[in-house]
Amino acid sequence: VQLQASGGGLVQAGGSLRLSCAASGRTFSNYNMGWFRQSPGKEREFVAGISWSGGLTDYADSVKGRFTISRDFSKNTVFLQMNTLKPEDTATYYCAADRPGPLTQIPWRYDHWGQGTLVTVSS
């Protein structure tokens, strides 16, 4: 499956952005999907995940209550709605696809990755 992330940009603290990840190729519904982020000098970290059916979601503690992950099967797209953004949310955000199974926060478990979209939150 090929993944194309978009929606990043510059936003002031307290603002909102919605990231999109369009999937093509193999059957979108076969994959658990995740969003990760990485800042310069830091390891890639899990942000949010959603199961292949859309019935389960998982979030990093740092984004719980502010970010929402969802998927639209008709559009083969996963979204990450980000509200109340903070400067520490600044990073390149990546979407990724994993085979069906337990939803995981471990980056190396994900087989397919998009190219990343930069989110910058100014204070």
Summary of the structure (lengths in Angstrom):
residues: 123
radius of gyration: 13.3
end to end distance: 36.8
largest distance: 40.6
contacts: 380
relative contact order: 0.32
helix: 7%
strand: 50%
